[in-house]
Amino acid sequence: MPPTRESIRPPFTPVLCSHCSQAPPRDCHTSEHQFYLHSHPGRRYAMATDCLEVDDLFRVVGAAITSSLPRGTRVQGEVLSCHRHAASGHLYFDLSDCRGRGSVLPCAMWRSTCEAAHSGSDLVSLGSTVVVCAAKTTLYSKKASLTLHVRRVQSSVVGEGQRKRERDALLQRLADDGMISRERRPLPRFCRIGVVTSIGSAAHADLQSGVDQRWPGYDVVYEHAAMQGTEAPSSICAAIDALVAAGCRIVVCARGGGSEDDLSAFDDARVVDALIACPVPTVVAVGHESDTSVADLVCDHRSKTPTAAMEHILPLKSEELERVARCLAEVREAAR
C-alpha cells in the first residue's frame, strides 16, 4: 500500500494556524494552514506540511537544541585529545562520559575565553575530569555534528582524571606482581592462529590481506569482538576464551588506531588479566606505533599494527617451500 499524504507528514505538534488562527484538523491539507514545532515557550518554527529540505531540518533541530538548554548549562566529563591550534590559539578537545558509557562530545574553547578563564594550559597538560560551565551547543549541518562551545571551566575540579588514576593503579599492581617484567613466551610456528578483532573492520581487512599475501589459505580463525565501548572488555575476554577452546596456539588481539577513549578497552584490567592468564602466547596489535596500552606491556609480543603482526607471525609460503626443497636436495645428496 503506497504511503498517504498523512502517513508521511512529520509528527510535529499542530498549533494555531497563522492564516486563520484556528487549530487545523489532522486531515487539513490546504496551503493556508501551517504546522509549527514547539521548541521553546514563546517560539514557533514554521514547517512544511509535506517534507523538509535537509538544511531546514538542521536549522529547526539546531534551534530546538539551543533554545531548550539553559544558557549556563554545565556538562561534566573527562577531557581527551586536547590540543591548541597553532595559528588561532583556540583550544579543541573531546569530552567523554565519566561513567564509561562511550559518549564523546567535541568541544571548542576560543583563545579569548582561554585567556580570560586561565584554563587552557591546565586542560592541555592534564587528562582531566572537568565541569564545563556556561556551555553553548551548536549543530553543524555540513558535518552533522554537535559541538560544545565552552565559555568557562570550573577550576576546582580540573585535575587527574578517573581513567588515568585507574590506569596508574593497574600498572602499579602489574609491576608489583612482576607481570610487566616477566619472561615472554616464544611464538610457535606452523600452528592454528586465532585473531580477536571486529569482523568487517579495516584491521580485519589488513590481517586477511596479510594472510593472502604471505600464505593463502592458512588456518586462521577470526573471532568477532567489540573493540570499543562499555561492552568491549567482556567481549574481548570471551573471544580469547573461544579461540583457546578452538585449538588456536597463538591468540592475536588486533584493531586499528583511534583516540584514547577508543583504545581504553586495552587499558581495562579484565582484558589485561585475560591476556596474562591465556594458556597460549598472545600478540597485541592495537593502534599505530605511537599508541601504547597496558595490554601492550603484558602480552608476549607487541606489534605496531595489525599488518605488522601478521608479518611477524606468518612466514612466506614461497620461502618455506624453497627451504624444504633445499633440505630434500641435501638429504638426497647425502644418501648417494
FENMOKA-V963822 format. One record per residue. N is the residue number from 0. RES is the residue in one letter. NEAR is the number of other C-alpha atoms within 10 Angstrom. Layout:
BEGIN
N;RES;NEAR
N;RES;NEAR
END
This chain:
BEGIN
0;M;3
1;P;5
2;P;7
3;T;8
4;R;11
5;E;14
6;S;10
7;I;11
8;R;13
9;P;14
10;P;10
11;F;12
12;T;9
13;P;16
14;V;16
15;L;14
16;C;16
17;S;14
18;H;10
19;C;11
20;S;10
21;Q;11
22;A;15
23;P;17
24;P;9
25;R;8
26;D;8
27;C;13
28;H;14
29;T;9
30;S;9
31;E;10
32;H;19
33;Q;22
34;F;22
35;Y;19
36;L;18
37;H;16
38;S;17
39;H;15
40;P;8
41;G;6
42;R;12
43;R;15
44;Y;15
45;A;13
46;M;18
47;A;15
48;T;20
49;D;12
50;C;12
51;L;14
52;E;8
53;V;9
54;D;11
55;D;14
56;L;14
57;F;17
58;R;15
59;V;18
60;V;15
61;G;18
62;A;18
63;A;18
64;I;17
65;T;17
66;S;15
67;S;12
68;L;14
69;P;11
70;R;13
71;G;13
72;T;12
73;R;18
74;V;16
75;Q;17
76;G;21
77;E;25
78;V;29
79;L;24
80;S;15
81;C;18
82;H;17
83;R;19
84;H;11
85;A;8
86;A;6
87;S;9
88;G;16
89;H;17
90;L;22
91;Y;23
92;F;20
93;D;22
94;L;26
95;S;20
96;D;18
97;C;18
98;R;12
99;G;14
100;R;11
101;G;15
102;S;15
103;V;17
104;L;16
105;P;17
106;C;21
107;A;18
108;M;22
109;W;18
110;R;16
111;S;12
112;T;17
113;C;20
114;E;12
115;A;11
116;A;14
117;H;14
118;S;17
119;G;23
120;S;13
121;D;13
122;L;25
123;V;18
124;S;11
125;L;16
126;G;21
127;S;22
128;T;24
129;V;24
130;V;19
131;V;24
132;C;18
133;A;15
134;A;23
135;K;19
136;T;19
137;T;15
138;L;18
139;Y;13
140;S;15
141;K;8
142;K;7
143;A;9
144;S;11
145;L;16
146;T;17
147;L;20
148;H;19
149;V;22
150;R;19
151;R;20
152;V;25
153;Q;14
154;S;14
155;S;8
156;V;14
157;V;20
158;G;16
159;E;15
160;G;19
161;Q;15
162;R;20
163;K;15
164;R;12
165;E;14
166;R;17
167;D;14
168;A;13
169;L;17
170;L;19
171;Q;13
172;R;13
173;L;19
174;A;13
175;D;11
176;D;11
177;G;12
178;M;17
179;I;20
180;S;12
181;R;12
182;E;10
183;R;14
184;R;12
185;P;11
186;L;18
187;P;13
188;R;12
189;F;12
190;C;16
191;R;17
192;I;24
193;G;25
194;V;25
195;V;27
196;T;27
197;S;22
198;I;14
199;G;9
200;S;12
201;A;14
202;A;22
203;H;22
204;A;15
205;D;18
206;L;23
207;Q;19
208;S;15
209;G;19
210;V;21
211;D;12
212;Q;12
213;R;18
214;W;16
215;P;13
216;G;10
217;Y;15
218;D;14
219;V;16
220;V;16
221;Y;20
222;E;18
223;H;18
224;A;22
225;A;19
226;M;25
227;Q;20
228;G;16
229;T;16
230;E;14
231;A;19
232;P;23
233;S;16
234;S;18
235;I;27
236;C;19
237;A;17
238;A;22
239;I;26
240;D;14
241;A;15
242;L;22
243;V;17
244;A;9
245;A;13
246;G;14
247;C;20
248;R;19
249;I;23
250;V;27
251;V;28
252;C;27
253;A;24
254;R;26
255;G;21
256;G;18
257;G;14
258;S;12
259;E;14
260;D;22
261;D;16
262;L;22
263;S;22
264;A;26
265;F;23
266;D;23
267;D;20
268;A;19
269;R;14
270;V;22
271;V;23
272;D;15
273;A;19
274;L;26
275;I;17
276;A;10
277;C;16
278;P;13
279;V;18
280;P;21
281;T;25
282;V;26
283;V;28
284;A;29
285;V;29
286;G;22
287;H;15
288;E;11
289;S;8
290;D;16
291;T;18
292;S;20
293;V;21
294;A;26
295;D;22
296;L;17
297;V;25
298;C;25
299;D;20
300;H;20
301;R;21
302;S;22
303;K;17
304;T;23
305;P;29
306;T;21
307;A;15
308;A;22
309;M;22
310;E;17
311;H;13
312;I;19
313;L;17
314;P;15
315;L;14
316;K;14
317;S;11
318;E;11
319;E;12
320;L;11
321;E;11
322;R;12
323;V;12
324;A;12
325;R;12
326;C;12
327;L;12
328;A;12
329;E;11
330;V;11
331;R;10
332;E;9
333;A;8
334;A;7
335;R;5
END
